[in-house]
């Protein structure tokens, strides 16, 4: 039903949890494709034993290129973008497919609901692979009260493979990662997708602190604030501007905005606040252009 793309980099203990949860808790027989970054024999041995398809690169080629490389072998109608430190709760795929069938169009992006110690929907069933309490999670995850929300949590995200191909997957100019997920959403907006919805009942447990950007053994693993400069230079608006005025999500005072879903999105209300923020974006783009031309930065 789904082709699940999972980039990984020296994260075998969490990848094992992720893969095992997919094999155990999925409703359908899905295709799993892992991209293994680095000369990681332990991870490849595990995947071979589990008969999981994978691609490989000698170096860490980053999130975007990893996804694009794995996607070449996607055979299913829908593509799911995943992190390697997720635990997929039972029937996660059933609830996503239900939304897809109800919508009756391929112009959508649906995401699951991330729960965990560092997520907006907070719950603590362990913050690392050593103290992860799977039994407790499976007993209690359904009791967590939430709602379908506007704008995605970005992962796990599902789109039609035809749309993945139409936008050429993820943009690789955000190497190694950071900003690439919002860039992905903006490209979907550009081809007419307005159904951006977080599906409450499709749940994944996210360890959070184990993402590649926080690894201490990698000096160049996250773009940080530079990602926003790349986004502005590319699209003429900031990441925050797109998420706030278009997706009705994003961040406010470092808190994630998760408004209740209220139907498909439309063009933003172009009022004074909109144009004031847009003007700021244009000034930022001019400033970045100036630094690029005269100081060879960004």
Secondary structure by P-SEA (a helix, b strand, c coil): ccbbbbbbcccaaaaaaaaaaaacccccbbbbbbbbccccaaaaaaaaaaccccccccccccaaaaaaaaaccccccbbbbbccccccccaaaaaaaaaaaaaccccbbbbccccccccccccccccccccccaaaaaacccccccccccccccccccccaaaaaaacccccccccccaaaaaaaaaaaaaccccccccccbbbbbccccccccccccccccccaaaaaaaaaaccccaaaaaaccccccccccbbbbcccccccccccccaaaaaaaaaaaaaaaaaaaaaaccccc
